[in-house]
Structure formats: structure tokens, C-alpha cells
Amino acid sequence: MHRRELLKQSVLAVAAFGFSRDLFAAESPGPKYNDQVADLIKLSSNENPYGPSPKARKAMSKAVNGCNRYPWETTTLLRDKIATAYQLTKDHVIIGAGSSELLGLASVLAALKKGNIVAPDPTFRLWMPAAKKIGAPVKLVPLTQEKGVDLQRLKEAIDANTRMVYICNPNNPTGTVIPADELEGFIKGVSPSVTILLDEAYTEFEDTPSVTHLVKDHPNLIVAKTFSKIYGMAGARVGYALAHKETIQQLNDLQPWANAGAGGISLAGAIASLEDASFTAMCKKKMQKHVIFLPVTGS
Ligand SMILES: Cc1ncc(COP(=O)(O)O)c(C=O)c1O
């Protein structure tokens, strides 16, 4: 596939070149090296240059005053709000310091069950080293010629020792999207003894159908999502995952303090972000227009 086609395909990031910095005026000036490249917009790891939303900024400023207390109530409130949004209950929701914490915990959980993990190649790899160190080999399955996740070959790679399959949809770094019916068919077809870790960090940019509605009926499904991308809060470090409550409990058991990875200020920002639909709609519209392909595989 030509790079041009890849560019068109991907909405994983926004255009870096040729746009006025005014477009991104909402972003703070940032570290010093930004001054040296005054005409460029820093995109770094597919971050959202517009965020956080005005409502989130206000909520975070206010939350500073409560920093003498542990944010148990705020984290519970966020879990409740997320659960309601997906028609689940809060025991289906785990909060982490970004979704990467939760991808890590899910893969550690799988690795502790002694077996292998199957994943497409290339994909987002941040979680792989920890799983490998615990002893789980990662079986990598090449993408299709069109740079899409090859569900058929992923399925064929699953063996009696497979404990988890990781899928990123849209896939990072190729931006390709798995059609909803194919992904649903895959999830329904995989043995219930194999965990399916679905990384939905970018679904909101593409109108990619989410598989969160399958969580209720599929105890082996974990869906990881983040406030880092469409909500523009990468530096605040808030992510969440949805799964059956037994799985959530197992993931919580691997956290020193369950759901306490994200701080009170960040949690307050995340809650407010959920209530700022017009801001996320604006981000989506602008980023869909100004697209460039940025590989961030976490290697
Ligand atoms: C596909 C994918 N998943 C997860 C993450 C981790 O995001 P965070 O830990 O900020 O939620 C990233 C970050 O770039 C990503 O690209």
C-alpha cells in the first residue's frame, strides 16, 4: 500500500505541517524545545493538541483544593459515570493511570496463567515486555497486505496454550479498522478460556464501532479505553477498562490500591470531559480533516 493511501486511511493523528499554531491555541506553550521549532505543531504520541476541554480545565483547577484527600469518592464517581454510559455497573469498570496501566495489568494477568499471547504485527507494543519477562511468549501475526489486522490468521495462531489475544482497533500504527461484524464474529468464535484484550484508544476518531456492548455477555472480553486521545488529557493519565466483574477484581488485585492510579485532579478532569460532548465533537471534526500518519507502537 502506498503511503498516500495509509495517510488517507488513518485518523490516528492530526496534520503537523502547514497549519497555523493558532489552530492549536488551546494548548499551553509547553517545554522549551517547542520554541526551536516554532512553525511545527508537536504531535508526539498521537496526542490531542486541543485538549483538555474548557470544562475539564475548570474542574481540574477546582480539584486542586481537594488534593489533601485521597480521591476515593471521585474515582467511584468516574466509575459510575462510565458504567452508566455503557449501561453497565461500576464493578465492570477499572480505572488506571492511562489505559497503558490496564493493558499492562491484563497482559500480566494472562502471563501469570502460564501460556502464550497472540497479537498482530505491527501493533501497539507497550504491554509486551512485561508479559515476556513473566514468561509469556508473544506470537506475532503479520497484518494483511492492506495493513489490516488478520483475524483469520490470529484465530489460527491461537493454540491450547494461548491465554490472551490482543487487538487494537483502529490499529496503531496502521490506522486500519476491523469491520464491526468481522470483529464481533471473531470475539464470539474465540474460546471462552482465551482472554480478548481490545484496545479502543482511538475508536472515537473514526466512528469505529466499539465492542463495549459485548462485555456483558463475554466474560473473556476486556475493552481498554482512554482519556488521553479524544479527551485531550494524555498528561493527566486516566484510562479505564470494561470487563466482567470477576476479571475487574483480578485486575484490581494487581493494583497496589484498586482504581487509585489516577490522581484526584485528573479524575475531576475526566468526569468533566464526559460532560463536554461539543468539545470532543470539535476535536473529532478538526482531526478528521487534518490527518497525518504517525506510528506510535510503544516499542
Ligand atoms: C493504541 C494505544 N493504546 C493505548 C495507548 C496508551 O494510552 P494511555 O496510557 O495514555 O491511555 C496508546 C498511546 O499512544 C495507544 O496508541
Ligand as a Chemical Component Dictionary entry (heavy atoms), coordinates in Angstrom:
data_LIG
# 
_chem_comp.id                   LIG 
_chem_comp.type                 NON-POLYMER 
_chem_comp.pdbx_formal_charge   0 
_chem_comp.three_letter_code    LIG 
# 
loop_
_chem_comp_atom.comp_id 
_chem_comp_atom.atom_id 
_chem_comp_atom.alt_atom_id 
_chem_comp_atom.type_symbol 
_chem_comp_atom.charge 
_chem_comp_atom.model_Cartn_x 
_chem_comp_atom.model_Cartn_y 
_chem_comp_atom.model_Cartn_z 
_chem_comp_atom.pdbx_ordinal 
LIG C1 C1 C 0 -3.213 2.062 20.787 1  
LIG C2 C2 C 0 -2.862 2.708 22.063 2  
LIG N1 N1 N 0 -3.321 2.178 23.189 3  
LIG C3 C3 C 0 -3.048 2.717 24.392 4  
LIG C4 C4 C 0 -2.250 3.828 24.481 5  
LIG C5 C5 C 0 -1.899 4.323 25.848 6  
LIG O1 O1 O 0 -2.560 5.460 26.157 7  
LIG P1 P1 P 0 -2.693 5.986 27.652 8  
LIG O2 O2 O 0 -1.849 5.144 28.554 9  
LIG O3 O3 O 0 -2.236 7.385 27.609 10 
LIG O4 O4 O 0 -4.145 5.844 27.966 11 
LIG C6 C6 C 0 -1.744 4.437 23.330 12 
LIG C7 C7 C 0 -0.882 5.625 23.409 13 
LIG O5 O5 O 0 -0.317 6.119 22.457 14 
LIG C8 C8 C 0 -2.061 3.856 22.094 15 
LIG O6 O6 O 0 -1.605 4.365 20.952 16 
# 
loop_
_chem_comp_bond.comp_id 
_chem_comp_bond.atom_id_1 
_chem_comp_bond.atom_id_2 
_chem_comp_bond.value_order 
_chem_comp_bond.pdbx_ordinal 
LIG C1 C2 SING 1  
LIG C2 N1 SING 2  
LIG C2 C8 DOUB 3  
LIG N1 C3 DOUB 4  
LIG C3 C4 SING 5  
LIG C4 C5 SING 6  
LIG C4 C6 DOUB 7  
LIG C5 O1 SING 8  
LIG O1 P1 SING 9  
LIG P1 O2 DOUB 10 
LIG P1 O3 SING 11 
LIG P1 O4 SING 12 
LIG C6 C7 SING 13 
LIG C6 C8 SING 14 
LIG C7 O5 DOUB 15 
LIG C8 O6 SING 16 
# 
